[in-house]
Amino acid sequence: MEKTKQLFTHISSQGELTVALKERDVAPLKPHEVLVKIEAAPINPSDMWPMFGPADLREGVFHEAENKLTAPVASSMLKRIGSRIDQELPIGNEGAGTVVAAGDSPQAQALMGKTVGVLSGATYSEFCTVPVQACILHNEGTTAKQAASSFVNPLTALSMVETMRREGHSALVHTAAASSLGIMLNKICLQEGIDLVNIVRKPEQVTILKKLGAKHVLNSTADSFKQDLYKAIEETGATLAFDAIGGGNLVSDILTAMEAVGSKDAVGFNTYGSAENKQVYIYGGLDFAPTVLNRAYGMTWNIGGWLLMRFLSKLEIKEVLALHKRVADEINTTFKLDFSNEISLKDALKLNNVAGYYAKKTGEKYLINPTL
């Protein structure tokens, strides 16, 4: 039976996080499954919470001989994560590699020897078993490193645009917009002539997006931010926003600007504000502080959560496959992603590397290569 080395995370009821590299057996394949030798797996912001939960990594310890990292979890946080307490869980949302074994179905057999991107939740591993539906088949010549980020960022960017169209909006607002995802979203919008308002926090992030050709790039720390936001929304007519931050006043500021633009020509009593719906979807949690709503935007607005997989589940299979094909065809252009650091499974547990990828800095992207 094949063996695989794999990273697992565990939080005990006593309040200790353990992330450890362990050896496991590879289970026999079902007919619709393939075994992928993982050669590249990105560390995305969405991997941080499954991997570390609310542990205090400032007090983390790397145990070299045991191939594990430990860190304390405050007792006050344990109720929040009750569903995972005392369970050993795999980690790694996505990755890519070569199909080295396949189940008996024709669909699985057709992937033998091919380079595929996979969505699994267990890609921080030498080998990963996935159903064929969780694979994106890449074109001849595409490497695993190029295909590593085939799912989370590309499909999220494409699905944001598709959400816009399905809900009747014509332009977008996006926060934390200089991220890898934000860069992909800009490329899509530039290709398709969609107006996009980008919100970032630093002047150097403005420069990054301007160099791509982005027209509307706003610095939320600038004194003129609210005026700049109003002007950008007035020019684009954006009534839909995707927010990666969550906490603080930014969601409310976006809705306020949308309402101000929508009501600017109102006359007489305007008790209920503009009639056009203003929608903000929170899809990330870079700031865990409360979302503050200063309700000055009438009565036609919505705030909700948005998750990629729940959106994709509403699409027909042919629509999902069309998105997969676009990702494969444009993996070295629209969806190209450069990695600043390539590390082994064991290296991912070392505190200097943890500090690097946990910081989620613009321009720094870590890749786990289990073959190292």
Secondary structure, DSSP 8 states (H G I E B T S, - for coil): --EEEEEEEEE-TTSEEEEEEEEEE-----TTEEEEEEEEEE--HHHHHHHHTT--GGG-EEEGGGTEEEEE--GGGTGGGGGGBT-EEE--SEEEEEEEEE-SSHHHHTTTT-EEEEE-S--SBSEEEEEGGGEEE--TT--HHHHTTSSHHHHHHHHHHHHHHHTT--EEEEESTTSHHHHHHHHHHHHHT-EEEEEESSHHHHHHHHHHT-SEEEETTSTTHHHHHHHHHHHH---EEEES-EEESHHHHHHHHHHHHHTTT--S--TT--SS-EEEEE---SEEEEE-----STT-EEEEE--HHHHHTTS-HHHHHHHHHHHHHTTTTTT----SEEE-TTGGGSHHHHHHHHT--TT--EEE-TT-
